[in-house]
Amino acid sequence: MANSAGSRKRARQAVNRRSQNASLRSMVRTYIKKVRAAIDTKSYDDAQAALTVASPYVDKMVTKGIMHKNKAARIKSRLNSAVVALKG
């Protein structure tokens, strides 16, 4: 376990950050599930609206370092493809 004052502080910070990151990750997963649920109902307008809401949150996870940029792009691309497929 941490012995020096600095390492004890780092351990405390890590606990707080892990908690915050888990909360944000969970929030983004919920938004993604809402988009998928809208896609499952075959409602283009609802799915498009849900995707519009979810996209900035996915991007925000990249800037915070919680998600890799390629993963975020892949998620957004796949969701968008599924939404566009509803239209046609």
C-alpha positions as CSV (number, residue, x, y, z in Angstrom):
1,M,0.0,0.0,0.0
2,A,1.0,3.7,-0.3
3,N,3.6,4.8,2.2
4,S,4.6,8.4,1.3
5,A,2.2,11.3,1.6
6,G,2.3,11.8,-2.2
7,S,1.5,8.2,-3.0
8,R,-1.3,8.2,-0.4
9,K,-2.8,11.2,-2.1
10,R,-2.5,9.6,-5.5
11,A,-4.3,6.5,-4.2
12,R,-7.2,8.7,-2.9
13,Q,-7.4,10.5,-6.2
14,A,-7.4,7.3,-8.1
15,V,-10.4,6.1,-6.1
16,N,-12.3,9.3,-6.9
17,R,-11.4,9.3,-10.5
18,R,-12.3,5.6,-10.9
19,S,-15.7,6.4,-9.4
20,Q,-16.2,9.4,-11.7
21,N,-15.1,7.5,-14.8
22,A,-17.4,4.6,-14.0
23,S,-20.3,6.9,-13.7
24,L,-19.6,8.7,-17.0
25,R,-19.0,5.4,-18.8
26,S,-22.3,4.1,-17.5
27,M,-24.1,7.2,-18.6
28,V,-22.7,6.9,-22.2
29,R,-23.7,3.2,-22.3
30,T,-27.2,4.2,-21.3
31,Y,-27.4,6.8,-24.2
32,I,-26.1,4.1,-26.6
33,K,-28.8,1.7,-25.3
34,K,-31.5,4.3,-25.9
35,V,-30.4,4.7,-29.5
36,R,-30.4,0.9,-30.0
37,A,-33.8,0.6,-28.4
38,A,-35.1,3.3,-30.8
39,I,-33.6,1.4,-33.7
40,D,-35.3,-1.8,-32.5
41,T,-38.7,0.0,-32.6
42,K,-38.0,0.8,-36.3
43,S,-38.8,4.5,-35.6
44,Y,-36.4,6.6,-37.7
45,D,-37.3,9.9,-36.1
46,D,-36.8,8.5,-32.6
47,A,-33.6,6.8,-33.5
48,Q,-32.2,9.9,-35.1
49,A,-33.2,12.1,-32.1
50,A,-31.5,9.6,-29.7
51,L,-28.4,9.5,-31.9
52,T,-28.2,13.3,-31.9
53,V,-28.4,13.3,-28.1
54,A,-25.9,10.5,-27.7
55,S,-23.1,11.6,-30.1
56,P,-21.8,14.6,-28.0
57,Y,-21.6,12.4,-24.9
58,V,-19.5,9.8,-26.8
59,D,-17.2,12.6,-28.1
60,K,-16.9,13.9,-24.6
61,M,-15.7,10.6,-23.3
62,V,-12.8,10.8,-25.8
63,T,-11.7,14.2,-24.6
64,K,-11.8,13.0,-21.0
65,G,-9.7,10.0,-21.9
66,I,-12.3,7.5,-20.9
67,M,-12.8,6.1,-24.4
68,H,-10.4,5.7,-27.3
69,K,-11.1,8.0,-30.3
70,N,-11.3,5.1,-32.7
71,K,-13.8,3.2,-30.5
72,A,-16.0,6.3,-30.2
73,A,-15.9,6.8,-34.0
74,R,-16.7,3.1,-34.5
75,I,-19.7,3.3,-32.1
76,K,-21.0,6.4,-33.8
77,S,-20.5,5.0,-37.3
78,R,-22.3,1.8,-36.5
79,L,-25.2,3.5,-34.8
80,N,-25.5,6.0,-37.6
81,S,-25.5,3.2,-40.2
82,A,-28.3,1.5,-38.4
83,V,-30.3,4.7,-38.2
84,V,-29.8,5.5,-41.8
85,A,-30.9,1.9,-42.7
86,L,-34.2,2.6,-41.1
87,K,-34.9,5.4,-43.5
88,G,-34.5,3.4,-46.6
